[in-house]
C-alpha cells in the first residue's frame, strides 16, 4: 500500500477490559459463524450468488469500500466512527488496524449487527516481517535465495494471521532503475527475471497451500503498473514508457505473481502514458484479466480512485467511480470515492448493475476463500496469538536472512574476516549507526505501529550490542563511539570518534541511511552518502590512513566515491532488521562467509542514473573514457561502481568457459549451458552462478545482457561443480515493435559468471 503525508497513530478504544476481552474471545470462537457450511472451492460460487442476490445497492457499495483503522498510511481522510460505518454497511474492509481487541469488536458488529452479517476483511502492510522484523525486501533479494524468502513470508504470515490480519499489501514487485525512488527498498531490484522468481516465492510464502487456513494471508501484488519508473525518481510522479518496454521490463514479475496465484492486485498511483493506473482498462481488463486470465480482486491504492480527479482524468467522484470500476478495478481504499459517487453513476447509466455485481463478487469470493463466512473469528484466537508472536526460531531465521543478504563489495588485503591472531588487536566501532536507538534505524518506515513497543528500535540488536562482546570474547580490545549526525561535521564534533580511531588498530565505521529514510514518500535528490558522512569517514580514518571496514546501512544504491578509493573493506548490510548486530558478528568474524550479490547496480555518481545492466547498446558504444564521438561522459566512465549481480566472498571461485550441448537448436528444443565452478580458496563458500544471453540480430535492438538463470551453490575448498542451465525458445523470446512476442532465428551469445560484468561467453544458433 502507498503512503503520503505524515503517518499518524490514532488510538481507537472500544472500552474492553482484559477480562471482558478474554471472555468475548472465547464466546465468539465457540459460537462459530453464521454459516455451518464448510468453505470449499466447489461451494463458494453458489454461496456468492445467493448472497449477492439479497444485497441492496448500498450494501454492495459498502463491500467495495475499505477504510483505515488506527494507523494512517496516507493523506488524511474524513471518516465517521468505524463502528458506526460498519454497522451502517458502509465498510467491507479495514486496513492498518493493530488493536487485537478492537478487531474482535468490529468483526462482531459486522457479523451480528448488520442485516446480512458479512464479515470484515482486515488488511495490513506486512512488508519485511510483521512482529519479527527481517531485512528489507531489497536486501532479501540480495540473497538470491527464493526459498529463503518464501520462508520469511511464511513466518510473516504466521504472525500477522495470529494477530487478526487476513490480507497483506505485499509483495511489491515493481522494477526500478532509479535509486532516488524511496521504494526501491520494498522491491527486488532492477531485473525482471530475478524479480519474477522472488515475486512468486513471496506469494507462495504468504498464501501457503490453503488460503482458508488460519495461518495464511491473501497476497497483493503491487503496484500495477509502472510505479518504479516515476520520472525523476519522485514518489507518485508521472510514468511514460512504451508498451514494448512495459511488457519487457515491468510486467513479468506481475505475471509471475498472478501465475503463483496471488489473490489480489493493487493499482498504482501513477499515470501511465497519460492514463491513471486505477482507471487503465488496457492494463487491468485487457492484460491482467484478459491475457493472463487472472480472476482475483483489484484494490486501489490509498485514495487512488479519488486522485484520478486530481490528475484531471475525471470531473468528480461520479465519473471517477465509473472510470475505475469500468476499467476492472474493484475496491476503493481509504478515499470514499465509491461511497460518494457510485450510486450517482448507477442512476445516470455510467455504471451498469453487472459491473457493480462483478466487483462485489470478487470481494465476497475472497472472503469465502479465506474462510471468514465459516468462522469470522478464526484469525482472532488470543491463545494462538500469544503462542505465535515473537517465537525464538523466527528471530533465528531473521539472523540467517540478514547475514545471507549482506554483500561484500571490497576486501583489499583480506582485512576481513577479523582474526584474533592477526595484526589488529584494538578495534574502534564508530559512526552514526554504531549503536543507534532511534529513527527506526536498521529497519524502515514500513515497520508500522509508530510509538508501539513491538516496532520500537529497542527491539533491534545494534552493531555495538553484539559486536563489542563478541569481539572481546575473541580477545580484541573494543571501543564504541556513537556519533551524532545532527552535530556539525567537524573535528570538534567528532573528537571522541577521532580519539577512538587514533588509538585503534582497525576502525569499523557504521554509516548509511536512517530507517525512516527508507520507504514510501522517501525519495531523495542526491544518492551520495547522506548527512555529511563522507566528511565523517575522512576525519575518523585520518583521511584513509587507518585500516577501515565500512558497514553501509542503506535502502537503495548509494554513491561513496571517496570510500571506494580509500577504504579497504566495504560491506553492504542494507537495513537488516531486528538481528542486525548478530548477523554482523556472523559476517565480520567469518562464522558466515558472505554470499550476497547485488540485485541492483551501484552507480559511481548520480549523473549516471538511470544505470542498469540490461541496457540497449548504443550505435556508438564507448570503449574507453574520453573517446570522442561515442556515447559517454567527459568527466566519468560509463561503467558502474559495482555491477548488478556483484558480491565477494572470503574465498575465491574460478569459472571454466561455458559449454553448450548443441551449436544449433531448433524451435521447441532445449539448449543446455554448462559451466564448471571451482572453490580455489581455503574455506567453504557459496556462489551464485549466473547465466545471461544476448540476441545479436533481432527485429529491434536488444539488451547487451539479459539474466535467464541463476543457481546458488555451496563449495568446500578445492571442490568443483558443474551447473547446467536449460534455455528454451521461450527464454529467447521478446516483445518486438509490433507487440508480438517471438524468438528470432540467428546467432545468440550466452554468458556465465559470478556477476553481470565478469563473465565468459560462447555462441549458438536458433534455427526456425
ZAMARGU-4260 file (C-alpha; in steps of 0.2 Angstrom, whole numbers, plus 5000, padded with zeros to 4 digits):
<rodrens>
0) 5000/5000/5000 | 5006/5018/4997 | 5009/5032/5009 | 5008/5050/5008 | 5009/5064/5021
5) 5014/5061/5038 | 5009/5044/5046 | 5000/5046/5062 | 4994/5034/5075 | 4976/5036/5081
10) 4971/5025/5096 | 4953/5018/5095 | 4947/5012/5112 | 4931/5002/5112 | 4932/5001/5131
15) 4935/4982/5133 | 4944/4977/5149 | 4956/4962/5148 | 4944/4951/5157 | 4930/4956/5145
20) 4941/4953/5130 | 4946/4936/5136 | 4928/4931/5139 | 4922/4939/5122 | 4936/4929/5113
25) 4930/4913/5120 | 4912/4916/5117 | 4915/4921/5099 | 4926/4907/5095 | 4914/4894/5102
30) 4899/4902/5094 | 4907/4900/5077 | 4900/4908/5062 | 4883/4912/5054 | 4885/4898/5042
35) 4888/4880/5047 | 4894/4876/5029 | 4912/4872/5026 | 4920/4883/5013 | 4927/4874/4998
40) 4931/4878/4980 | 4916/4869/4974 | 4903/4878/4985 | 4909/4896/4985 | 4901/4901/4969
45) 4883/4897/4973 | 4885/4905/4990 | 4892/4921/4982 | 4877/4921/4970 | 4864/4918/4984
50) 4871/4932/4995 | 4873/4944/4980 | 4855/4942/4976 | 4850/4948/4993 | 4861/4963/4993
55) 4855/4981/4991 | 4865/4994/4980 | 4871/5002/4996 | 4877/4986/5004 | 4886/4982/4988
60) 4895/4999/4988 | 4899/4996/5006 | 4908/4979/5002 | 4918/4989/4989 | 4924/5001/5002
65) 4940/5000/5013 | 4943/5012/5027 | 4959/5014/5038 | 4960/5008/5056 | 4971/5015/5070
70) 4986/5019/5058 | 4985/5032/5044 | 4996/5027/5030 | 4991/5041/5018 | 4983/5058/5015
75) 4970/5061/5029 | 4953/5055/5025 | 4937/5061/5033 | 4928/5047/5041 | 4915/5043/5054
80) 4917/5032/5069 | 4922/5015/5062 | 4909/5005/5072 | 4895/5016/5065 | 4901/5014/5047
85) 4902/4995/5049 | 4885/4995/5057 | 4878/5005/5043 | 4885/4994/5030 | 4897/5006/5023
90) 4913/4996/5026 | 4919/4979/5018 | 4937/4980/5024 | 4948/4989/5036 | 4966/4992/5033
95) 4981/4996/5045 | 4972/4991/5062 | 4983/4985/5076 | 4972/4983/5091 | 4968/4965/5093
100) 4953/4968/5105 | 4946/4981/5093 | 4946/4969/5078 | 4936/4957/5088 | 4923/4970/5092
105) 4922/4976/5074 | 4920/4959/5067 | 4906/4956/5080 | 4897/4971/5074 | 4899/4966/5056
110) 4893/4949/5058 | 4880/4951/5071 | 4873/4969/5070 | 4871/4971/5051 | 4857/4964/5040
115) 4867/4951/5031 | 4881/4948/5043 | 4895/4949/5030 | 4912/4948/5039 | 4926/4962/5038
120) 4942/4958/5030 | 4957/4966/5039 | 4972/4971/5028 | 4990/4977/5033 | 5006/4981/5025
125) 5017/4966/5030 | 5032/4972/5021 | 5048/4964/5029 | 5040/4954/5043 | 5025/4958/5055
130) 5031/4957/5073 | 5048/4949/5069 | 5057/4961/5058 | 5068/4954/5044 | 5079/4963/5032
135) 5070/4975/5019 | 5064/4966/5003 | 5078/4973/4993 | 5091/4966/5005 | 5082/4949/5004
140) 5084/4949/4985 | 5102/4951/4988 | 5102/4933/4995 | 5097/4927/4978 | 5088/4913/4988
145) 5069/4912/4983 | 5067/4898/4995 | 5073/4908/5010 | 5062/4922/5005 | 5047/4911/5004
150) 5051/4905/5022 | 5052/4923/5028 | 5035/4927/5021 | 5028/4911/5029 | 5034/4917/5046
155) 5027/4934/5042 | 5010/4927/5038 | 5010/4916/5053 | 5012/4931/5064 | 5001/4943/5055
160) 4987/4930/5054 | 4988/4926/5073 | 4986/4944/5076 | 4970/4945/5066 | 4976/4951/5049
165) 4969/4942/5034 | 4977/4951/5019 | 4994/4959/5016 | 4998/4973/5004 | 5013/4964/4998
170) 5023/4959/4988 | 5028/4974/4979 | 5035/4968/4963 | 5040/4985/4954 | 5055/4985/4944
175) 5065/5002/4945 | 5081/5009/4938 | 5081/5025/4948 | 5089/5024/4966 | 5082/5041/4970
180) 5065/5032/4972 | 5062/5029/4990 | 5053/5012/4987 | 5067/5003/4980 | 5069/4995/4997
185) 5052/4987/4995 | 5056/4978/4979 | 5068/4965/4972 | 5079/4977/4961 | 5081/4981/4943
190) 5079/4964/4934 | 5063/4956/4928 | 5069/4938/4929 | 5076/4939/4947 | 5060/4950/4951
195) 5049/4936/4944 | 5057/4922/4954 | 5056/4932/4970 | 5038/4938/4967 | 5032/4920/4965
200) 5041/4915/4981 | 5033/4929/4991 | 5016/4924/4985 | 5019/4906/4990 | 5025/4911/5007
205) 5011/4922/5011 | 4997/4911/5004 | 5004/4894/5008 | 4994/4879/5001 | 4977/4883/5008
210) 4971/4901/5009 | 4957/4896/5021 | 4970/4890/5034 | 4971/4902/5049 | 4990/4904/5047
215) 4990/4911/5029 | 4987/4928/5021 | 4980/4934/5005 | 4994/4942/4995 | 4993/4958/4985
220) 5004/4961/4970 | 5008/4979/4968 | 5008/4992/4961 | 5000/4988/4944 | 5009/4995/4935
225) 5025/5005/4931 | 5026/5014/4948 | 5045/5010/4949 | 5048/5021/4933 | 5041/5038/4940
230) 5050/5052/4932 | 5065/5059/4942 | 5063/5045/4955 | 5049/5056/4963 | 5036/5047/4973
235) 5018/5047/4964 | 5025/5055/4949 | 5022/5053/4930 | 5026/5037/4921 | 5028/5037/4902
240) 5035/5021/4894 | 5032/5012/4878 | 5021/4996/4879 | 5036/4986/4872 | 5046/4992/4887
245) 5031/4989/4899 | 5030/4971/4894 | 5048/4968/4893 | 5053/4975/4910 | 5039/4980/4921
250) 5025/4967/4919 | 5035/4950/4920 | 5035/4950/4939 | 5017/4954/4940 | 5013/4940/4928
255) 5024/4928/4939 | 5014/4934/4954 | 4997/4931/4945 | 5003/4913/4939 | 5008/4909/4958
260) 4990/4913/4962 | 4991/4930/4971 | 4973/4933/4977 | 4974/4951/4974 | 4982/4965/4965
265) 4984/4984/4969 | 4983/4998/4957 | 4997/5010/4956 | 4996/5029/4960 | 5004/5035/4944
270) 4998/5039/4927 | 5005/5028/4914 | 5006/5035/4897 | 4994/5048/4902 | 4980/5037/4910
275) 4979/5035/4929 | 4983/5016/4933 | 4967/5014/4943 | 4956/5018/4928 | 4968/5010/4915
280) 4957/4997/4906 | 4971/4991/4895 | 4981/4986/4910 | 4968/4979/4921 | 4955/4971/4909
285) 4964/4968/4893 | 4981/4962/4901 | 4978/4956/4919 | 4960/4949/4917 | 4961/4945/4899
290) 4978/4939/4893 | 4983/4932/4910 | 4965/4925/4914 | 4968/4931/4932 | 4952/4931/4942
295) 4956/4940/4958 | 4951/4956/4967 | 4960/4973/4962 | 4961/4986/4976 | 4965/5004/4974
300) 4980/5012/4982 | 4976/5024/4996 | 4963/5036/4988 | 4970/5032/4970 | 4952/5032/4964
305) 4949/5049/4971 | 4966/5055/4964 | 4960/5052/4946 | 4951/5068/4949 | 4967/5077/4954
310) 4975/5070/4939 | 4962/5079/4928 | 4955/5062/4921 | 4938/5063/4929 | 4927/5078/4934
315) 4920/5071/4951 | 4918/5056/4961 | 4903/5050/4950 | 4915/5050/4935 | 4929/5043/4944
320) 4919/5029/4951 | 4913/5025/4933 | 4930/5025/4925 | 4939/5015/4939 | 4926/5001/4940
325) 4924/5001/4921 | 4942/4998/4920 | 4941/4982/4930 | 4946/4989/4947 | 4936/4983/4962
330) 4939/4990/4980 | 4941/5008/4985 | 4955/5010/4998 | 4953/5025/5010 | 4946/5038/4999
335) 4927/5035/5000 | 4925/5039/4981 | 4913/5025/4978 | 4903/5030/4993 | 4901/5047/4986
340) 4900/5044/4968 | 4895/5026/4963 | 4876/5027/4966 | 4875/5043/4955 | 4885/5034/4942
345) 4872/5019/4943 | 4857/5031/4942 | 4865/5040/4927 | 4869/5025/4917 | 4888/5027/4919
350) 4890/5011/4928 | 4879/4995/4925 | 4872/4984/4938 | 4883/4970/4930 | 4899/4979/4933
355) 4895/4983/4951 | 4890/4965/4954 | 4905/4958/4946 | 4916/4969/4958 | 4906/4963/4973
360) 4908/4945/4968 | 4926/4947/4969 | 4926/4954/4986 | 4914/4941/4993 | 4924/4927/4984
365) 4939/4932/4993 | 4931/4932/5010 | 4924/4915/5007 | 4941/4909/5001 | 4948/4915/5017
370) 4935/4905/5027 | 4928/4921/5035 | 4910/4916/5032 | 4913/4899/5041 | 4922/4907/5056
375) 4924/4926/5056 | 4934/4924/5071 | 4946/4911/5066 | 4961/4923/5065 | 4956/4931/5082
380) 4961/4917/5094 | 4970/4926/5109 | 4979/4910/5114 | 4986/4906/5097 | 4991/4924/5096
385) 5001/4923/5112 | 5009/4906/5106 | 5014/4913/5089 | 5021/4930/5090 | 5040/4933/5093
390) 5044/4914/5093 | 5063/4912/5096 | 5065/4902/5080 | 5058/4917/5070 | 5072/4928/5076
395) 5085/4914/5071 | 5078/4915/5053 | 5079/4934/5054 | 5098/4932/5059 | 5101/4920/5045
400) 5092/4931/5032 | 5101/4946/5037 | 5118/4938/5036 | 5114/4930/5019 | 5108/4947/5012
405) 5124/4956/5016 | 5135/4960/5001 | 5154/4961/5002 | 5159/4974/4989 | 5178/4976/4994
410) 5191/4967/5004 | 5208/4974/5000 | 5222/4964/5009 | 5210/4952/5016 | 5205/4963/5030
415) 5190/4953/5034 | 5186/4941/5042 | 5193/4948/5059 | 5205/4936/5065 | 5212/4937/5084
420) 5228/4930/5078 | 5230/4944/5065 | 5239/4961/5066 | 5224/4970/5073 | 5221/4970/5092
425) 5212/4986/5096 | 5196/4990/5087 | 5185/5006/5087 | 5167/5004/5081 | 5162/5022/5076
430) 5148/5031/5066 | 5130/5036/5067 | 5124/5018/5066 | 5136/5010/5078 | 5123/5010/5092
435) 5108/5019/5086 | 5092/5018/5096 | 5081/5030/5086 | 5073/5034/5069 | 5069/5015/5066
440) 5087/5013/5061 | 5091/4996/5054 | 5073/4994/5049 | 5062/5005/5039 | 5047/5016/5039
445) 5036/5001/5034 | 5038/4993/5052 | 5021/5001/5056 | 5015/5004/5073 | 5024/5020/5077
450) 5026/5023/5095 | 5021/5005/5100 | 5034/4994/5108 | 5033/4980/5096 | 5041/4991/5082
455) 5052/5001/5093 | 5070/5002/5088 | 5075/4995/5105 | 5069/4978/5098 | 5085/4979/5087
460) 5101/4971/5091 | 5113/4985/5086 | 5130/4983/5080 | 5138/4988/5096 | 5127/4977/5107
465) 5133/4961/5098 | 5150/4966/5091 | 5158/4973/5106 | 5155/4957/5117 | 5158/4945/5103
470) 5175/4953/5098 | 5180/4955/5116 | 5177/4936/5119 | 5189/4933/5104 | 5202/4943/5113
475) 5200/4960/5104 | 5200/4977/5114 | 5184/4986/5108 | 5179/5004/5110 | 5162/5010/5104
480) 5158/5028/5100 | 5141/5033/5093 | 5142/5049/5083 | 5128/5062/5082 | 5123/5066/5064
485) 5114/5082/5070 | 5131/5089/5075 | 5142/5099/5064 | 5153/5088/5053 | 5170/5094/5060
490) 5184/5089/5071 | 5177/5096/5087 | 5160/5087/5084 | 5169/5070/5081 | 5183/5072/5094
495) 5178/5056/5103 | 5177/5046/5087 | 5194/5053/5081 | 5202/5048/5098 | 5195/5031/5097
500) 5201/5028/5079 | 5218/5035/5083 | 5221/5023/5097 | 5214/5008/5087 | 5222/4997/5075
505) 5206/4995/5065 | 5191/5005/5063 | 5173/4998/5059 | 5163/5013/5053 | 5144/5011/5053
510) 5137/5023/5041 | 5122/5025/5029 | 5104/5030/5030 | 5091/5031/5044 | 5077/5018/5045
515) 5065/5032/5042 | 5073/5037/5026 | 5068/5020/5019 | 5050/5018/5011 | 5036/5027/5004
520) 5037/5046/5001 | 5056/5044/5005 | 5063/5050/4988 | 5079/5059/4988 | 5088/5071/4975
525) 5105/5065/4980 | 5111/5047/4982 | 5128/5051/4990 | 5131/5045/5007 | 5120/5057/5017
530) 5121/5069/5031 | 5140/5073/5029 | 5145/5056/5032 | 5159/5056/5019 | 5167/5070/5029
535) 5165/5060/5045 | 5174/5045/5036 | 5188/5056/5031 | 5190/5063/5049 | 5188/5047/5058
540) 5200/5037/5047 | 5213/5051/5046 | 5209/5053/5028 | 5210/5035/5024 | 5227/5031/5033
545) 5218/5020/5046 | 5213/5002/5041 | 5194/5003/5040 | 5179/4992/5037 | 5164/5002/5031
550) 5147/4994/5035 | 5134/5003/5025 | 5116/5003/5031 | 5106/5008/5016 | 5089/5005/5007
555) 5095/5009/4989 | 5111/5010/4979 | 5121/5025/4986 | 5137/5033/4979 | 5153/5034/4990
560) 5167/5038/4978 | 5180/5043/4992 | 5176/5027/5002 | 5178/5016/4986 | 5196/5024/4983
565) 5202/5024/5001 | 5193/5011/5012 | 5199/4994/5012 | 5183/4984/5016 | 5165/4989/5012
570) 5151/4978/5017 | 5133/4982/5011 | 5122/4977/5026 | 5106/4986/5020 | 5093/4988/5033
575) 5095/4971/5041 | 5080/4971/5054 | 5080/4965/5072 | 5095/4954/5071 | 5107/4967/5064
580) 5121/4965/5076 | 5121/4946/5077 | 5121/4945/5058 | 5136/4957/5058 | 5145/4946/5070
585) 5142/4931/5059 | 5149/4940/5044 | 5164/4950/5051 | 5171/4936/5061 | 5169/4923/5047
590) 5156/4912/5055 | 5146/4915/5040 | 5155/4918/5023 | 5147/4932/5014 | 5137/4926/4998
595) 5126/4940/4994 | 5125/4948/4977 | 5118/4965/4972 | 5101/4965/4964 | 5104/4982/4958
600) 5118/4992/4950 | 5128/5004/4961 | 5132/5019/4950 | 5148/5030/4953 | 5138/5046/4953
605) 5120/5052/4952 | 5124/5059/4935 | 5124/5041/4928 | 5106/5037/4933 | 5097/5028/4926
610) 5111/5015/4926 | 5106/4996/4924 | 5115/4981/4917 | 5102/4976/4904 | 5103/4992/4894
615) 5102/4993/4875 | 5118/4995/4866 | 5121/5012/4858 | 5126/5014/4840 | 5142/5022/4846
620) 5147/5012/4861 | 5162/5020/4871 | 5177/5008/4873 | 5187/5020/4884 | 5183/5036/4894
625) 5187/5052/4884 | 5184/5043/4867 | 5176/5056/4856 | 5161/5054/4845 | 5155/5040/4857
630) 5141/5038/4870 | 5150/5043/4886 | 5155/5057/4898 | 5169/5069/4898 | 5171/5068/4917
635) 5167/5049/4921 | 5167/5032/4915 | 5151/5025/4909 | 5153/5009/4919 | 5146/5007/4937
640) 5155/5007/4953 | 5148/4989/4956 | 5138/4979/4943 | 5122/4970/4945 | 5125/4953/4952
645) 5141/4958/4961 | 5147/4951/4978 | 5163/4945/4985 | 5167/4931/4997 | 5181/4926/5009
650) 5186/4913/4997 | 5188/4913/4978 | 5180/4905/4964 | 5186/4900/4946 | 5175/4898/4932
655) 5178/4887/4917 | 5172/4894/4900 | 5153/4889/4897 | 5149/4875/4885 | 5133/4872/4875
660) 5127/4854/4871 | 5122/4860/4854 | 5129/4873/4842 | 5112/4874/4834 | 5094/4872/4841
665) 5078/4872/4833 | 5061/4879/4839 | 5054/4868/4853 | 5072/4861/4858 | 5081/4865/4874
670) 5099/4871/4875 | 5109/4865/4889 | 5123/4878/4895 | 5135/4870/4907 | 5149/4879/4917
675) 5161/4872/4930 | 5165/4882/4945 | 5179/4878/4957 | 5182/4885/4975 | 5200/4890/4974
680) 5201/4897/4991 | 5204/4889/5008 | 5187/4890/5016 | 5170/4884/5011 | 5159/4897/5002
685) 5143/4900/4992 | 5142/4907/4975 | 5128/4912/4964 | 5131/4906/4947 | 5123/4917/4934
690) 5118/4914/4916 | 5114/4928/4903 | 5110/4929/4885 | 5111/4942/4871 | 5101/4941/4855
695) 5114/4948/4842 | 5101/4951/4827 | 5083/4954/4831 | 5069/4965/4824 | 5073/4978/4836
700) 5088/4982/4847 | 5090/4970/4861 | 5099/4972/4878 | 5118/4969/4880 | 5114/4956/4893
705) 5098/4948/4900 | 5098/4936/4915 | 5090/4920/4911 | 5095/4909/4925 | 5105/4908/4942
710) 5109/4894/4955 | 5117/4896/4972 | 5129/4883/4976 | 5140/4879/4991 | 5158/4873/4988
715) 5171/4866/5000 | 5189/4871/4997 | 5195/4863/4981 | 5178/4857/4977 | 5171/4859/4959
720) 5154/4858/4952 | 5146/4859/4935 | 5130/4869/4934 | 5118/4867/4920 | 5106/4880/4914
725) 5092/4875/4902 | 5086/4888/4889 | 5071/4886/4878 | 5064/4896/4864 | 5053/4905/4877
730) 5069/4911/4886 | 5075/4918/4869 | 5059/4927/4865 | 5055/4945/4867 | 5041/4958/4863
735) 5045/4967/4846 | 5039/4984/4840 | 5023/4976/4834 | 5020/4969/4852 | 5022/4952/4845
740) 5032/4940/4857 | 5044/4930/4846 | 5061/4922/4846 | 5072/4926/4831 | 5082/4914/4821
745) 5100/4918/4821 | 5115/4920/4832 | 5114/4922/4851 | 5128/4924/4864 | 5127/4915/4881
750) 5137/4921/4896 | 5141/4913/4913 | 5149/4921/4928 | 5148/4927/4946 | 5140/4944/4941
755) 5134/4953/4925 | 5152/4960/4921 | 5164/4947/4925 | 5158/4933/4913 | 5164/4921/4899
760) 5154/4918/4883 | 5150/4906/4869 | 5138/4906/4855 | 5124/4896/4847 | 5111/4897/4833
765) 5092/4896/4834 | 5085/4889/4818 | 5067/4891/4813
</rodrens>
